[in-house]
Amino acid sequence: MLRMVDTLGFEALNTALKAAGEDTRLRILALLAEAELTVSDLTDILRQSQPRISRHMKLLTEAGLVLRFREGAWAFFRLADQGAAADLARSLAARLDMADDILIRDRERLAQIRAQRAAAAQSYFSAHAPEWDRLRRLHVSDEAVEAAVQAALSDKPFRSLLDVGTGTGRMLELLGPELERGLGLDFSLDMLALARARLDRAGLKQCSVRQGDVYDLKLPRDSFDVVIVHQVLHYLDDGAKALREAARVLRPQGRLLVVDFAPHDLEFLRDEHAHRRLGFPRDVVTQWLEQAGLEMLRFDNLPPEQNSEGKIAVSLWLARDPRIAIATSPRAVA
């Protein structure tokens, strides 16, 4: 099979080449191939004014080489990841000589930005660690849950992953090395900072995170091979609606994995940690998945280990989009 490269019309290609064909903007493409950055980050790295950097980002975004997305009062930028303009941006960045003195200096300053992110994330984690440690002792170990997640998805390779409610980004870190594209969504800016620092530390440049609403993902239909909803439903008023939205972005034969608590009676989790639901029976989430148009593949229940402090079992539901993929794309030809 030969992979056909997407093409751009004359005007679009001309615009993209003009946008990339300037020294600062080419440096920006090289930096965004390494990490998601804000205008403030780029101002610090490139030692240029905020209005000038903003102008560069506007041109790169309009040319389709760069994506912009908001998180609260901030806007993050990264290289585009789909389409002909994205292919061009990544091809240009890949062809740059990283031994060039200018790029070496830029990357040194980028390393400082990443170190600052990591320090801020660690500070937040340290402040909340006692609370998180207490919660983690209540349920099945993280290691057991992560092994079950990997086992549930092991029968079929996948190239793209959406992690809804990504939290600290652990699912992206766990599954990211085998992905072409991973995206984590979370509403909490603090959690996104933690997740971004984790992905930077792991060197997972193909994975990114952004702010998002579980009820309105702002993503196209048929976008991902796998969607994970990990320890999210118990915070929500309408879990069925969230799963319908998650199912919408699955590709034909794509899989949706739900991981959440089995039913329990720890009422303090409602008052102290904003849990709306005290776990879910098997049939409730199964019904929600089927109502979303998916077919169930498997269910697993992980009880707490014997002689542990754990009181809560963790359940996994795996469902599949039943549609059959039809090869209509010109990207793959014999």
Beta strands, then each sheet from edge to edge (+ up, - down):
strand 1: 2-3
strand 2: 37-38
strand 3: 66-71
strand 4: 74-79
strand 5: 160-164
strand 6: 181-186
strand 7: 207-211
strand 8: 224-230
strand 9: 250-261
strand 10: 295-302
strand 11: 314-320
strand 12: 332-333
sheet 1: 1+ 12-
sheet 2: 2+ 4- 3+
sheet 3: 7+ 6+ 5+ 8+ 9+ 11- 10+
end
